[in-house]
Amino acid sequence: MKTLPAVLTFALAVALPMASRASDQTERGKYLVEEVAKCQACHTQRGPDGQLDREKWLKGAVLDFQPMQPVKEWHKTSPDLTAGSRLWKRWGEKGITEFLKTGLGPSGHAADPPMPTYKLKPEDAEAIVQYLQSLK
């Protein structure tokens, strides 16, 4: 029975660093989403006080800005980015990752304005997807 503690020790030695890497990747994704790209500015509703509603974080919103002149295909709303949303069901993890890396959705088209085109490094796109998957 001396092998059971050794097996458990080995399993923990492998699992803990993997969990730590996933946590680090999620934190990197959160940083990229919230501090670099500022996705919440368009993808989170505002409350009556004008502040972003933390209960509806990245769940989509009606945009509170528009261009001075008409812009073809301009969207007045932003989609829900959280796991399980319609976007995730349509595109899946791979589609969202590829969109962040190439700027093109699964249909091969860029997002409509005002969404900027991102062409991220694979590790950054994967970190963002990891973070978005952590949101419910």
N, C-alpha and C positions, 0 to 999 in steps of 0.2 A: 504493500500500500504506500510505499515511499514515493512511487511515481505520481500519485495524484497531486500532492503539493507541487511537485516539479511541473506538471502539466498546467496547473492553475497559475503558477508563477509565470510560465511561458506565455499563457493566454493573456494575462494582464500586461505583460511586457510588450506584447504586440498590440493589444487593443487600446491601451492608454495613449500611446503616441498617435495612433490613428485618430482617436477621438479628439486629441489636442490639435492635430492638423485640420480636422474638419471644423473645429471651433475657430481656429486661426483664420481659415478660409472664409467662414461666415462673417467674422469681424472685419476682414478685409473688404468683403462685399458690402457690408453695412457702411463702411467708410467711403467706398467708391460711390454708392448710391446716395448717401445722405450729405457727405461733405464735399465731394468732387462734382458729381453730376447734378446734385440738388433735385433729384427726381420727385421728391415730396412736394415741391413748389407747384407742380402741375397735377400730380397723381394723388393728392390728398385733399379732401374737402376742408373747408374752413368753417369754423364755428361762428356764432353770432358776434363774437368779439374780434373776428378777423384772424384769429390764431389757427394754425393747423390742428385738426381734430385727431388726437392720438388714437382714439378708438376706431378711426377709419383710415389708418396709416396705409398709404399706397393702394387704397381700394378704389381709385378713380374719382374724378371730379368734373364738374362743369368749370371750364376755364374762365377766369375772371379778367381776361385780356383778349384783345383781337387786333389785327393789323389796321392801320389807318386806311389803307386801300385794299380792295378785295384781293385775296390770295386763293388761287385755284386749289381745291381739295382741302381747305383749312378746316380742321376739326374744332368743334366747340366743347368737346369733352375729351377726357383722357381715360384710358382703360384701367381696370383693376389689375395690378401687377402681382397680387398675392397668390400663393399656391392654391390650386383648386378653382381659380377663376376661369371664366370663359376663354380668356387668352391662353391660359395654361392647357386647358382641355383641347383647344384647337391646334396650338403650336407644339406643345410638349417641351420638355427640358432641352432636347436637342435643337428644336426650332428657335427657342429663345436664345440659347447660347450662340447659335449661328447668326442670328439677327444682330446680336451685340458685337460679334467678330467681323461681320461683313457689311452690316447696314442694310441687309436685305431680308425680308420675311420669307417664309416657306414658299410663297408664290413667286419669289424672285423680284419683288418690288420693294422700293424704299418706303419707309413710313411717310404718311402724309404730314404736312405742316400742322402744327409747329414743332413736331418731334424732330430733334436733330439727328443726323446720321452719325452713328458711332462705329468705329472700326477698332475694337479693342484687342489687346493681346489675349490669346486663349486663356491664360491663367486669370486675367482680370474678369473676362466674361464668365468663366466658371465660378469665380468667387461671388459675383453678383447673383448668378442663378442660385448658388448655395444660400445666400442671404434671403433672396426672395422666397425660396422654398421654406425657409424657417418662419415666414409670416403666415398667419392664418386669417 
